[in-house]
Amino acid sequence: MKLGFIGTGNITSDVINGIFRSDLKFKQIIISPRNQNKAKKLKKKFKKVIIAKNNQEVVNNSDWIFIGVLPMVASQILPNLIFRKNQTVISFVATLNLSNLKKKINCKVNLVRAIPMPPISLGLGPVVICPPNKKVKKFFNKVGTSIEIKNEKLSNNFWAISGTMASFYETLKNLSDWLVKKKTDRKKAQEYVTSLYFALAGLALKNSNKNMKKFVAGSQTPGGLNWQGVNQLRKAGYYKSLQNSLTDLLKRLNKS
Ligand SMILES: NC(=O)c1ccc[n+]([C@@H]2O[C@H](COP(=O)([O-])OP(=O)(O)OC[C@H]3O[C@@H](n4cnc5c(N)ncnc54)[C@H](OP(=O)(O)O)[C@@H]3O)[C@@H](O)[C@H]2O)c1
């Protein structure tokens, strides 16, 4: 199988790194020339990666084409590309829905939207795919963990959650910066914060059949440090703001 990527940016680089860590069998990966630096790095790192002259060459030489460009760029370039019937097109674009993608591609391809996230480069993390597609599910189960969502409207809820990645890292940054201000070496501070949160998430993941509220309750004793911390943030509207930001992300996604 030949895989092609249009838009050689951050998420494409992460997915390609993840593919090479996996035991997936494929003939070659052809990538578009932009971004030049990222494309060159990937070609240097992986023998099976080749750089196309342009986006159409990616389409012509691939069985599956992944779209990893920004929404505006996708809207501009897709109508000018000629796809073949029965090619599989997997769009990573957050704010272009299936119906808009279909119109822009204007060919009977097998179309899937997917949400890989950066840890896919390490073979970690969920990849939401919609609509369900057996082969694409099998593919992403080798690179990360596929989660099939039947209905696009429901899949937008997952896109909204994926839009909290930067705020999650902002939280880790705030905690690390605070330790650094208290005279801890930056590396040690970041290692402590990230390994603590990685472990806490790992424990919750192992027990994902349990309602999350059990973790909230089980991690605090009345009057204790965690009790004080969570209640102060609740009172300040911290979690309300988080819910509001999800509502607004979803509104934007449902309009796209
Ligand atoms: N990053 C994530 O974690 C993530 C997760 C899920 C989905 N997504 C989605 O994936 C898409 C890409 O995100 P990203 O974060 O990877 O963005 P990015 O790093 O900015 O990558 C976009 C790439 O598209 C290239 N490009 C621009 N114009 C092009 C054209 N006409 N033809 C071909 N390539 C062109 C850019 O090259 P230049 O640098 O030369 O302009 C850049 O390398 C977005 O739609 C986003 O919603 C991202």
The ligand as an SDF file (V2000), in Angstrom:
LIG
                    3D

 48 52  0  0  0  0  0  0  0  0999 V2000
   -1.5080   19.6130   15.4830 N   0  0  0  0  0  0  0  0  0  0  0  0
   -2.3900   18.7930   16.0030 C   0  0  0  0  0  0  0  0  0  0  0  0
   -2.2240   18.2900   17.1180 O   0  0  0  0  0  0  0  0  0  0  0  0
   -3.6120   18.3730   15.2110 C   0  0  0  0  0  0  0  0  0  0  0  0
   -4.3980   17.3230   15.6920 C   0  0  0  0  0  0  0  0  0  0  0  0
   -5.4990   16.9030   14.9360 C   0  0  0  0  0  0  0  0  0  0  0  0
   -5.8050   17.5490   13.7640 C   0  0  0  0  0  0  0  0  0  0  0  0
   -5.0470   18.6030   13.3490 N   0  0  0  0  0  0  0  0  0  0  0  0
   -5.4240   19.2560   12.0780 C   0  0  0  0  0  0  0  0  0  0  0  0
   -4.4020   18.9930   11.1500 O   0  0  0  0  0  0  0  0  0  0  0  0
   -4.2490   20.0900   10.2720 C   0  0  0  0  0  0  0  0  0  0  0  0
   -2.7870   20.4980   10.2810 C   0  0  0  0  0  0  0  0  0  0  0  0
   -2.4240   20.9210   11.5820 O   0  0  0  0  0  0  0  0  0  0  0  0
   -0.8910   21.1000   11.9880 P   0  0  0  0  0  0  0  0  0  0  0  0
   -0.9090   21.4290   13.4230 O   0  0  0  0  0  0  0  0  0  0  0  0
   -0.0960   19.9540   11.5180 O   0  0  0  0  0  0  0  0  0  0  0  0
   -0.5470   22.4210   11.1630 O   0  0  0  0  0  0  0  0  0  0  0  0
    0.8640   22.8590   10.5490 P   0  0  0  0  0  0  0  0  0  0  0  0
    1.9760   22.3610   11.3900 O   0  0  0  0  0  0  0  0  0  0  0  0
    0.7630   24.3310   10.2990 O   0  0  0  0  0  0  0  0  0  0  0  0
    0.8910   22.0720    9.1630 O   0  0  0  0  0  0  0  0  0  0  0  0
    0.2400   22.5060    8.0240 C   0  0  0  0  0  0  0  0  0  0  0  0
    1.1940   22.2940    6.8610 C   0  0  0  0  0  0  0  0  0  0  0  0
    0.5320   22.6030    5.6420 O   0  0  0  0  0  0  0  0  0  0  0  0
    1.5300   23.1440    4.7700 C   0  0  0  0  0  0  0  0  0  0  0  0
    0.8940   23.8590    3.6730 N   0  0  0  0  0  0  0  0  0  0  0  0
    0.5140   25.1590    3.5880 C   0  0  0  0  0  0  0  0  0  0  0  0
   -0.0060   25.4130    2.3850 N   0  0  0  0  0  0  0  0  0  0  0  0
    0.0410   24.2520    1.6870 C   0  0  0  0  0  0  0  0  0  0  0  0
   -0.3600   23.8690    0.3850 C   0  0  0  0  0  0  0  0  0  0  0  0
   -0.9330   24.7320   -0.4560 N   0  0  0  0  0  0  0  0  0  0  0  0
   -0.1600   22.5920    0.0020 N   0  0  0  0  0  0  0  0  0  0  0  0
    0.4000   21.6630    0.8380 C   0  0  0  0  0  0  0  0  0  0  0  0
    0.8000   21.9730    2.0960 N   0  0  0  0  0  0  0  0  0  0  0  0
    0.6150   23.2520    2.4970 C   0  0  0  0  0  0  0  0  0  0  0  0
    2.3190   24.0570    5.6850 C   0  0  0  0  0  0  0  0  0  0  0  0
    3.5540   24.3810    5.0870 O   0  0  0  0  0  0  0  0  0  0  0  0
    4.2710   25.8160    5.3920 P   0  0  0  0  0  0  0  0  0  0  0  0
    4.8110   25.6740    6.7770 O   0  0  0  0  0  0  0  0  0  0  0  0
    5.3120   25.8860    4.3430 O   0  0  0  0  0  0  0  0  0  0  0  0
    3.2030   26.8700    5.2770 O   0  0  0  0  0  0  0  0  0  0  0  0
    2.4580   23.1650    6.9090 C   0  0  0  0  0  0  0  0  0  0  0  0
    3.5640   22.3300    6.7940 O   0  0  0  0  0  0  0  0  0  0  0  0
   -5.1750   21.1880   10.7640 C   0  0  0  0  0  0  0  0  0  0  0  0
   -6.3030   21.2790    9.9330 O   0  0  0  0  0  0  0  0  0  0  0  0
   -5.5610   20.7610   12.1530 C   0  0  0  0  0  0  0  0  0  0  0  0
   -6.9060   21.0940   12.4500 O   0  0  0  0  0  0  0  0  0  0  0  0
   -3.9510   19.0090   14.0260 C   0  0  0  0  0  0  0  0  0  0  0  0
  1  2  1  0
  2  3  2  0
  2  4  1  0
  4  5  1  0
  4 48  2  0
  5  6  2  0
  6  7  1  0
  7  8  2  0
  8  9  1  0
  8 48  1  0
  9 10  1  0
  9 46  1  0
 10 11  1  0
 11 12  1  0
 11 44  1  0
 12 13  1  0
 13 14  1  0
 14 15  2  0
 14 16  1  0
 14 17  1  0
 17 18  1  0
 18 19  2  0
 18 20  1  0
 18 21  1  0
 21 22  1  0
 22 23  1  0
 23 24  1  0
 23 42  1  0
 24 25  1  0
 25 26  1  0
 25 36  1  0
 26 27  1  0
 26 35  1  0
 27 28  2  0
 28 29  1  0
 29 30  1  0
 29 35  2  0
 30 31  1  0
 30 32  2  0
 32 33  1  0
 33 34  2  0
 34 35  1  0
 36 37  1  0
 36 42  1  0
 37 38  1  0
 38 39  2  0
 38 40  1  0
 38 41  1  0
 42 43  1  0
 44 45  1  0
 44 46  1  0
 46 47  1  0
M  CHG  2   8   1  16  -1
M  END
$$$$
